[in-house]
Every structure is written in C-alpha cells, then in structure tokens.
Amino acid sequence: MEKILVSACLLGVRCRYDGRSVPCEALLQRLGELEAVPVCPEILGGLPTPRTPAERQDGRVVAKDGRDVTAQYRRGAGETLRLARLFGCRYALLKERSPSCGCGAIYDGSFTGTLTGGDGTAAELLCANGVQVFGETRLEELLARLNG
C-alpha cells in the first residue's frame, strides 16, 4: 500500500494555529485505501499549538502580530520533505490555503481572508522535490492516481 503524507489536522489532530483540527470526513472514510503518514510542518518547525496565525508575504511568512516566522516554516518544510523521503512518499494530501500546506491558493498576507495564487512553504518544497501535492478537495483525484 502506498504511503501518503497527510496534514495531521485533516486526520483530526488538534494542531492548527487555533488549537483545533479540521477532520476531512471523506479522507477518514477512505483511510483503508492508503497508508497515511501524518505531518504538521508548523509543529515540525518548532511552533507551538495554539500559535498566532501567519500568512505568506513577499517570500516570507509573517505572523499576524508582525513576527517573522519564516525560519520555523522553512525548518518545518525541510522536516516534512525528510519524512517524505524516509517513508518513500510520492504524494501528499495537505490542508488547502495554509501558509505551510496550501497548494495553488494561499491567503495573501493581509489577514483579511483574501486568497491569492501560490503555495505554502512545505507544499512548495515538496513539489520542487518531486512529491505531488493535492489539497483535501482533490482527494478523489489522488485516489484515482493511486488506483490507476
């Protein structure tokens, strides 16, 4: 069975910035079809839970209180890539819009809920190293890829 990196918050782990999780029911119902390797790049980068929300701004990651947390996000991205390599993961199912895990669209850095094109730090590093990243709304596409 193929091992897939999965954002831990999608599996029900309370690791989001606000101390909550966002379980993906469709994923939880299909866990028998893949072997999930849970990751939270923000925690792997040394950030606590809960933590101040952060967004990408001009190549950096900045917390809502103005602190630059780019180093922690980059460290977490590196650790996430290390886990992908360790477990032989060719695919990742990550939390959409996250400054770490978002793929294709992330919040624009204004903390107003406005989306812009782009990737989170972990998603960007994974993609650059050959790991295909899918957001949770693309679960069926990922499963078709695994089964096809």
SVG drawing of the C-alpha trace seen along z (x, -y; Angstrom):
<svg xmlns="http://www.w3.org/2000/svg" viewBox="-17 -44 32 46">
<polyline fill="none" stroke="black" stroke-width="0.4" points="0.0,0.0 1.3,-3.4 2.4,-5.8 0.9,-9.3 1.9,-12.4 -1.3,-13.8 -1.8,-17.0 -2.3,-15.9 -5.2,-18.3 -7.1,-16.6 -6.9,-13.4 -8.3,-15.0 -5.1,-16.0 -5.6,-19.3 -2.5,-21.0 -3.9,-24.0 -2.9,-27.5 -6.1,-27.8 -5.6,-24.5 -8.4,-22.8 -8.4,-20.2 -10.4,-20.1 -11.1,-16.4 -11.7,-15.5 -14.6,-13.1 -14.1,-11.8 -10.5,-11.1 -11.3,-9.3 -13.8,-7.1 -11.2,-6.1 -8.2,-5.5 -8.2,-1.8 -7.1,-2.8 -3.9,-4.5 -1.3,-4.5 -1.3,-8.0 1.9,-9.5 0.6,-12.4 2.6,-15.6 2.3,-19.2 5.1,-21.3 4.4,-24.1 4.9,-21.9 7.9,-20.2 9.4,-23.7 9.1,-24.3 6.0,-26.4 3.5,-25.8 -0.1,-24.9 -2.0,-27.2 0.0,-29.9 -0.5,-33.3 -1.9,-32.9 0.6,-33.5 0.5,-34.2 3.0,-34.4 4.1,-37.9 6.7,-38.5 8.5,-35.2 8.4,-35.4 6.0,-34.1 4.8,-36.7 2.6,-36.2 -0.4,-38.4 1.5,-40.2 4.3,-41.1 6.9,-38.5 8.8,-36.9 8.4,-33.1 9.9,-32.2 12.8,-30.2 10.3,-28.0 8.2,-27.4 11.3,-26.6 12.6,-24.2 9.2,-22.5 9.1,-22.2 12.6,-20.6 11.5,-18.1 8.3,-17.3 10.5,-16.6 12.7,-14.4 9.7,-12.4 8.5,-12.1 11.9,-10.7 12.1,-8.4 8.8,-6.8 9.0,-6.9 6.0,-9.2 5.4,-10.2 2.1,-12.0 0.9,-14.4 -2.7,-15.4 -2.3,-18.7 -4.6,-21.4 -5.7,-23.9 -4.9,-27.6 -2.4,-27.0 0.9,-29.0 2.6,-25.7 0.5,-23.2 -1.6,-25.2 -1.1,-24.3 -2.3,-26.6 -4.0,-29.2 -3.0,-30.6 -4.0,-33.7 -2.5,-36.8 -0.7,-38.1 -3.3,-40.8 -5.1,-38.7 -8.4,-39.6 -9.3,-36.1 -8.3,-37.1 -6.8,-34.3 -4.0,-34.6 -2.2,-32.2 0.7,-30.4 1.9,-27.6 2.7,-27.2 6.3,-26.6 6.1,-22.8 3.9,-22.3 6.4,-24.3 9.4,-22.3 7.7,-19.0 6.7,-19.9 10.2,-21.1 11.4,-17.7 9.0,-15.5 6.3,-14.9 2.8,-15.5 0.7,-17.7 -3.1,-17.6 -5.5,-19.6 -8.2,-17.9 -10.8,-18.8 -8.8,-16.8 -8.9,-13.5 -10.8,-11.6 -8.2,-12.7 -5.4,-11.4 -7.1,-8.1 -7.7,-7.7 -4.0,-8.3 -3.1,-5.7 -5.5,-3.1 -4.9,-3.8"/>
</svg>
